[in-house]
Amino acid sequence: MDVIFSALLLASMYGLVAIGISFTWASIGMLNLAQGFIFTAGGYTAFLFAEVASTYGIEGVPLSVGLIIAGMAGSAVTGLAVGVVAFLPLQDRDNFRTRSLIATLAISLIGTQVWLIFFGPQNKPLPPIFGTGRIEVAGSGIGNGQLGAIVVAILMLGAVILWMRSSRAGLQMRAMMMNPLGAAVVGVSVRTTGMRVLAISGALTGLASVLLAQTFFVSPTSGVQ
């Protein structure tokens, strides 16, 4: 059972990251090799939030909620930054897919060194979001952190699917995935939709980073392992 729980945890985290990557590829034709850099950004943003909260205190925001929001926001902003560097300047150029592939790979390699310079090689722990207890299931145990991460990941994936089906922005993204040229003809902005996709993809990746850090740690190479 321990192996099954660990597999479910990793599958949930990989699912959050993979759905963001698939959104980016399907809607704007960009294979984002900087996703690992974005993943690590979410973990470190949450770590900095925890440091500030423990030093100065933050009223009105539970630490667990703050960690999740900080991680998602940090990765969303980083995703937008990647878009500014590797999407907007290249979107209307020839061989966009190859150019963006090279650009995001460069961002990933440089980003790993940036994390090493600013945070050092040591792993950084995040405070427990779901408590430190364990629940016994079928003669085996699963930690609250693992169980909470699995449940939150599944709920978030369901919310994203619902949003994609019901919201105007979600419909625009689906139109881009099915027929980019047709979507552009009817007034869907490729650039606006692309940046929105990168922000959403980043937020999902940041959530995965924070949730996975409940079992492991944040490190400069956690997004590329």
C-alpha positions, 0 to 999 in steps of 0.5 A: 500500500505504501508503494501505491500511495507514493505512486498516487502522489507522484501521479497527481503531481506529474498530472498538474505539471503535465496538464500545464505543458499540454495546454501550452503545446496544444494552444500555442505550439510551444514546448516549454522546457523551462517548466522545471525552472517555473516549478522551482520558482513556486517552491522557493516563493512558498519558502520565502513566504514561510520565512517572512510569516515566521519572522514578522507574522501575517495576520488574517491568512492561514499559513497553509493557504498562504503557502499554496497561494504564494507558490501558485502566484510565484510560478504564474509570474515566472510563467509570464516572465518566460512568455515575455522572453520566449513567446511574445518576441518569437510568436510571429517569427519563422520556426517559432517552435524551434526558436521557443524550444531553444529559448526555454531550454536556455532559460531552464539552464540559466535558471538552475544556476540562478537558484544555486546562487541565491539559495545555495545547494541545500534543500529547503523544507516547507512547513506542513500544510496538512499536519504531521499525522498519519492515517491507517488504511488497509493495514498501511499508513499514509501521511496527512501531507501525502493524502492532502496533496493527492486530494488537492491535486485531484480537486484542482484538476477537476476545477481546471476542467470545469473552468475550461468547459464553462468560462469564456477564457476557457472556451478561447483556449479550447478554440486555440487548441482545436483550430488556431487559425480559425480562432484567430479569424473570429477574434481570439488573440493569440498573444493574450491567450498564450500569456494566459495559458503560460500563467495558468500552466505556471500556477498549476506547476507551482501548486505541484511544487508546494504539494510535493515539498510536503513529502520532499524538499525544495532544491535548485534542481527539484524541477529538473529531476 
